[in-house]
Amino acid sequence: MASQVRASKEGRPRVSIGDLLENKPPHDLVAEEALIGSILLQPDVCDEVATIVRPEDFYHPAHRILYAELLQLHNSQAVIDVAVLLNHLRSIGKYDEVGGAAMLARLVNGVPHAAHAKYYAQMVASKAIFRSLIEASSQILSEAYQETLEPEMLLNRAEQLIYEIANARTREEATEIREVLHEVCDLLEARMHGRETEHVVPTGYYDLDALLGRGLHESELVILAARPSMGKTALALNIAEHVVMHTGKPVLFVSLEMAARELAERLLVSLSRVNGSKLRNGTLSERDFQKVVKEAGKLGEVPLMVDDAPSRTVTEIAAAARRLARRKGLGLVVIDYLQLIEPDNPNDSRQEQVARIARRLKGMARDLRVPVLCLAQVNRQAEDSREHRPRLSHLRESGAIEQDADVVMFVHREAYYRSKQERDEATPGADEDEKKAEVIVAKQRNGPVGTIELVWEQTFMRFENRAHMKHSEFDLPADDEESF
C-alpha cells in the first residue's frame, strides 16, 4: 500500500505523502501555554518576545487570541494581570472563546517563573516555520498535480513561497551604536588604504564615479531616467559592459523592451566602434567585420546574463537574480525599464502599481546586497519646459520612484531637441555640440547632487569620458549642504 512505511536507501524509514498529510501539523502547546503564562506573570517580557513570535504563529486558536490581546494591552501601556485580561476579553466578546477564567488560571499556575519566556517564544516560532513550509509545499504539490502552470512559472512560484517564509522570519533586533561605529571605522580605514570591503561597482565614467562615491553601491536602487531615444539604454549597456569586462562580476540585464539579439548587436557596435547602421544592413568592411568578431570573442567570455522575456514581475526578476547569485555570484542588476514591469495586481491604479514596483525593487536590492540599476521614462513635461532639462517632478507616473530610489539620474542631450533645419544650418564646430551629453544626479541619499559631462558617440551608440576630468567640481559648496 502507498501508505505503508518503506525503508530509504540510507536505512531510515520513509513515509508516503499520504501518511504525512494525515498527520497533525507540528506544534507545541506546552510552549505556547508557557509563553502566555510568562507574560501574565511578567508583562515586560512582551518587549522581548514580540520580535520573535507573532499571534499567527500560535497553533491553538485560543492561544492566538490571548497573545494578540496581551500585546495590544501592553502596547496601550495598560496594567496586565489576570483580572484585567478577563475584563478585556469580556468587553470584546472573546471570554468564552478562550476558555474563560479556568484557562487563564491554568496558564499562570503552569509556569513557575518568566525567565525562559524568550526560549518558549523561539520554540513557538520554530513550529510555525515548519507549518509554513508544509503549507507552501502542499500548495506547490497541488499545483504540480493540476499542471495548470508552466513548469518555469511553477518553479518561480515555489521559490517565491519559500523566500517569503524566510523573509518574514528575518527580525533583527536593534543594534548598539558602538557596534556599528566599530564597523564604520574599519570600513573607513580600509577605504583609506585602498582595500575593498564593500560591494561597489564602478560605472567606468570617472566623473560619475567620483560624484557617486566610487560607483554604484550595494543595496542601492539607482534610477536612470530619460525621454525615449535619449540614450538611457546605451548608457546602461555601457555600464554593464564595464562591470563585466573590467571587474569580472556577473551582471543580470533584464530587457523588457529589446530582444537579446538586439542588445548583443548594440554591445558589439559599442565595443568594436564600428558604424551601427552598416552592421545592421550588412555593409561592414572586412576590417570592421574582423573587429566585431574579435570583440564578440571577448564578450563571449564574460558573465553577462540577458533576460529578454517581454513581461516580467518583480517576483520573477528577483527569482532569476537569486538563482544567478547562488550559482555565480552577482555584481549588478540592470532593468530596462520600470514602466514595463508587470504589476502583481492589475486592478490597482497605475500610480499604486508603480509605487509598489519601486518599493519591491528597493527591497530586492537590499536582499541581494547588490546595486539595482533600473531605467525609467520621463514624462513630456521635460520637453515642454524652456530648458528641456529633466527634474525629479518629471519622473513618469509616480512620485514613489523618487521616494524609494537611493540615486536618481537623468540622461540629457540638448541636441536631442534641435530640429533637422537647425542641424542643417549649423555652423562649423557645431558637431561638438551634437556630442555633448550630461548625466544629472538629481538625488543621492548619501552624497551630493550635481551634473557631469560625457561625450555621446551616436554612430557607436556609446557614451565616452571627457578628455579632461575635473573631479574637484564635485566638492560640495558650503551653501549646498542641504542637498544631502
Backbone hydrogen bonds, N-H to C=O, Kabsch-Sander energy under -0.5 kcal/mol:
donor,donor_aa,acceptor,acceptor_aa,energy
4,Q,1,M,-1.3
6,R,14,R,-3.0
8,S,12,R,-3.1
11,G,8,S,-1.8
14,R,6,R,-5.1
20,L,16,S,-2.0
21,L,17,I,-2.5
22,E,18,G,-1.1
23,N,19,D,-0.8
23,N,20,L,-1.0
32,E,28,D,-1.9
33,E,29,L,-2.6
34,A,30,V,-2.5
35,L,31,A,-2.2
36,I,32,E,-2.1
37,G,33,E,-2.6
38,S,34,A,-2.1
39,I,35,L,-1.8
40,L,36,I,-2.0
41,L,37,G,-1.9
42,Q,38,S,-2.7
45,V,42,Q,-2.0
46,C,43,P,-2.0
47,D,44,D,-1.3
48,E,45,V,-0.6
49,V,45,V,-2.2
50,A,46,C,-2.2
52,I,49,V,-1.6
53,V,49,V,-2.3
57,D,54,R,-1.8
58,F,55,P,-1.7
64,R,60,H,-2.1
65,I,61,P,-2.0
66,L,62,A,-2.5
67,Y,63,H,-2.5
68,A,64,R,-2.0
69,E,65,I,-2.4
70,L,66,L,-2.4
71,L,67,Y,-2.3
72,Q,68,A,-2.0
73,L,69,E,-2.5
74,H,70,L,-2.4
75,N,71,L,-2.6
76,S,72,Q,-1.6
77,Q,74,H,-1.5
78,A,73,L,-2.5
81,D,79,V,-0.6
85,L,81,D,-2.4
86,L,82,V,-2.4
87,N,83,A,-2.2
88,H,84,V,-2.2
89,L,85,L,-2.5
90,R,86,L,-2.2
91,S,87,N,-2.1
92,I,88,H,-1.4
93,G,90,R,-1.1
94,K,89,L,-2.8
95,Y,89,L,-0.8
98,V,94,K,-1.3
98,V,95,Y,-0.5
99,G,96,D,-1.0
100,G,95,Y,-2.0
103,M,99,G,-1.1
104,L,100,G,-1.5
105,A,101,A,-2.5
106,R,102,A,-2.0
107,L,103,M,-2.0
108,V,104,L,-2.3
109,N,105,A,-2.4
110,G,106,R,-1.3
111,V,108,V,-1.2
117,A,114,A,-1.5
120,Y,116,H,-2.3
121,A,117,A,-2.4
122,Q,118,K,-2.1
123,M,119,Y,-1.8
124,V,120,Y,-2.3
125,A,121,A,-2.5
126,S,122,Q,-2.2
127,K,123,M,-1.8
128,A,124,V,-1.7
129,I,125,A,-1.8
130,F,126,S,-1.9
131,R,127,K,-2.1
132,S,128,A,-2.4
133,L,129,I,-2.5
134,I,130,F,-2.2
135,E,131,R,-2.6
136,A,132,S,-2.6
137,S,133,L,-2.6
138,S,134,I,-2.6
139,Q,135,E,-2.0
140,I,136,A,-2.4
141,L,137,S,-2.8
142,S,138,S,-2.6
143,E,139,Q,-2.3
144,A,140,I,-2.2
145,Y,141,L,-2.2
146,Q,142,S,-2.2
147,E,143,E,-1.4
148,T,143,E,-0.8
154,L,150,E,-2.5
155,L,151,P,-2.3
156,N,152,E,-2.1
157,R,153,M,-2.4
158,A,154,L,-2.7
159,E,155,L,-2.5
160,Q,156,N,-2.4
161,L,157,R,-2.3
162,I,158,A,-2.1
163,Y,159,E,-2.5
164,E,160,Q,-2.5
165,I,161,L,-1.4
166,A,162,I,-2.1
167,N,163,Y,-3.0
168,A,164,E,-2.2
169,R,165,I,-1.1
170,T,167,N,-0.9
171,R,169,R,-1.2
179,E,176,E,-1.1
180,V,176,E,-1.3
181,L,177,I,-2.6
182,H,178,R,-1.8
183,E,179,E,-1.5
184,V,180,V,-2.6
185,C,181,L,-2.7
186,D,182,H,-2.1
187,L,183,E,-2.1
188,L,184,V,-2.7
189,E,185,C,-2.4
190,A,186,D,-2.2
191,R,187,L,-2.3
192,M,188,L,-2.3
193,H,189,E,-1.4
194,G,191,R,-1.4
195,R,190,A,-3.0
197,T,195,R,-0.7
200,V,198,E,-1.1
201,V,216,L,-2.6
206,Y,204,G,-0.7
209,D,205,Y,-2.9
210,A,206,Y,-2.3
211,L,207,D,-2.0
212,L,208,L,-2.2
213,G,209,D,-0.6
213,G,210,A,-0.6
214,R,209,D,-2.8
215,G,209,D,-0.6
216,L,201,V,-2.8
218,E,199,H,-1.8
220,E,217,H,-1.5
222,V,220,E,-0.7
222,V,372,V,-3.1
223,I,221,L,-0.6
223,I,407,V,-3.1
224,L,222,V,-0.5
224,L,374,C,-2.2
225,A,223,I,-0.6
225,A,409,M,-3.1
226,A,376,A,-1.5
230,M,227,R,-1.5
235,L,231,G,-2.4
236,A,232,K,-2.3
237,L,233,T,-2.6
238,N,234,A,-2.4
239,I,235,L,-2.3
240,A,236,A,-2.7
241,E,237,L,-3.0
242,H,238,N,-2.1
243,V,239,I,-2.2
244,V,240,A,-2.3
245,M,241,E,-2.4
246,H,242,H,-2.3
247,T,243,V,-1.8
248,G,243,V,-0.9
249,K,243,V,-0.9
251,V,303,P,-2.1
252,L,332,L,-2.3
253,F,251,V,-0.6
253,F,305,M,-3.4
254,V,252,L,-0.7
254,V,334,V,-3.6
255,S,253,F,-0.8
255,S,307,D,-2.5
256,L,254,V,-0.7
256,L,336,D,-2.8
257,E,336,D,-0.7
263,L,259,A,-2.0
264,A,260,A,-2.5
265,E,261,R,-2.3
266,R,262,E,-2.3
267,L,263,L,-2.4
268,L,264,A,-2.4
269,V,265,E,-2.5
270,S,266,R,-2.4
271,L,267,L,-2.9
272,S,268,L,-2.5
273,R,269,V,-1.2
274,V,269,V,-1.0
276,G,459,T,-2.0
279,L,275,N,-1.9
280,R,276,G,-2.0
281,N,277,S,-2.1
282,G,278,K,-0.7
283,T,278,K,-2.0
284,L,278,K,-0.6
289,F,285,S,-2.5
290,Q,286,E,-2.0
291,K,287,R,-1.7
292,V,288,D,-2.2
293,V,289,F,-2.4
294,K,290,Q,-2.3
295,E,291,K,-2.2
296,A,292,V,-2.5
297,G,293,V,-1.9
298,K,294,K,-1.5
299,L,295,E,-2.9
300,G,296,A,-2.1
301,E,298,K,-1.4
302,V,299,L,-1.2
304,L,302,V,-1.9
305,M,251,V,-3.0
305,M,303,P,-0.6
307,D,253,F,-2.5
308,D,306,V,-0.6
314,V,342,E,-0.5
317,I,313,T,-2.2
318,A,314,V,-2.9
319,A,315,T,-2.1
320,A,316,E,-2.2
321,A,317,I,-2.4
322,R,318,A,-2.6
323,R,319,A,-2.2
324,L,320,A,-2.1
325,A,321,A,-2.5
326,R,322,R,-2.2
327,R,323,R,-2.0
328,K,324,L,-2.9
329,G,324,L,-1.0
329,G,325,A,-0.7
331,G,250,P,-3.4
332,L,250,P,-1.2
333,V,371,P,-1.8
334,V,252,L,-3.0
335,I,373,L,-2.5
336,D,254,V,-3.0
338,L,375,L,-3.4
340,L,337,Y,-1.6
341,I,338,L,-1.9
342,E,312,R,-2.7
348,D,345,N,-1.6
353,Q,349,S,-2.4
354,V,350,R,-2.6
355,A,351,Q,-2.4
356,R,352,E,-2.4
357,I,353,Q,-2.4
358,A,354,V,-2.7
359,R,355,A,-2.2
360,R,356,R,-2.2
361,L,357,I,-2.3
362,K,358,A,-1.9
363,G,359,R,-1.9
364,M,360,R,-2.4
365,A,361,L,-2.2
366,R,362,K,-2.0
367,D,363,G,-2.5
368,L,364,M,-2.6
369,R,365,A,-1.4
370,V,365,A,-1.1
372,V,220,E,-2.7
373,L,333,V,-3.3
373,L,371,P,-0.6
374,C,222,V,-2.9
374,C,372,V,-0.8
375,L,335,I,-3.0
375,L,373,L,-0.5
376,A,224,L,-1.8
378,V,226,A,-1.2
379,N,394,H,-3.0
382,A,379,N,-1.3
383,E,380,R,-0.8
384,D,380,R,-1.6
385,S,381,Q,-1.5
394,H,391,R,-2.0
395,L,392,L,-1.6
396,R,377,Q,-1.9
401,I,398,S,-0.9
403,Q,399,G,-1.6
404,D,400,A,-2.6
405,A,401,I,-1.8
406,D,221,L,-2.3
407,V,221,L,-1.7
408,V,443,K,-2.1
409,M,223,I,-3.3
410,F,440,I,-2.1
411,V,225,A,-2.0
412,H,410,F,-0.5
412,H,438,E,-2.7
416,Y,413,R,-1.5
417,Y,414,E,-1.8
418,R,415,A,-1.4
423,R,419,S,-1.8
424,D,420,K,-2.6
425,E,421,Q,-2.0
426,A,423,R,-1.2
430,A,427,T,-2.0
432,E,429,G,-1.1
433,D,429,G,-0.5
434,E,430,A,-1.5
435,K,431,D,-1.0
436,K,432,E,-0.6
436,K,433,D,-0.8
437,A,454,L,-1.9
438,E,412,H,-2.7
439,V,452,I,-2.5
440,I,410,F,-2.8
440,I,438,E,-0.6
441,V,439,V,-0.7
441,V,450,G,-2.9
442,A,408,V,-1.7
442,A,440,I,-1.2
443,K,408,V,-1.4
445,R,406,D,-3.0
447,G,444,Q,-1.4
450,G,441,V,-1.7
452,I,439,V,-2.2
454,L,437,A,-2.8
455,V,464,E,-2.7
456,W,435,K,-3.4
456,W,454,L,-0.5
457,E,455,V,-0.7
457,E,462,R,-3.3
458,Q,456,W,-0.9
460,F,457,E,-0.7
461,M,457,E,-0.8
461,M,458,Q,-0.6
462,R,457,E,-1.9
464,E,455,V,-3.1
469,M,467,A,-0.5
473,E,470,K,-1.9
474,F,471,H,-1.7
475,D,472,S,-1.6
480,D,477,P,-1.7
481,E,478,A,-1.0
483,S,480,D,-2.2
484,F,481,E,-1.4
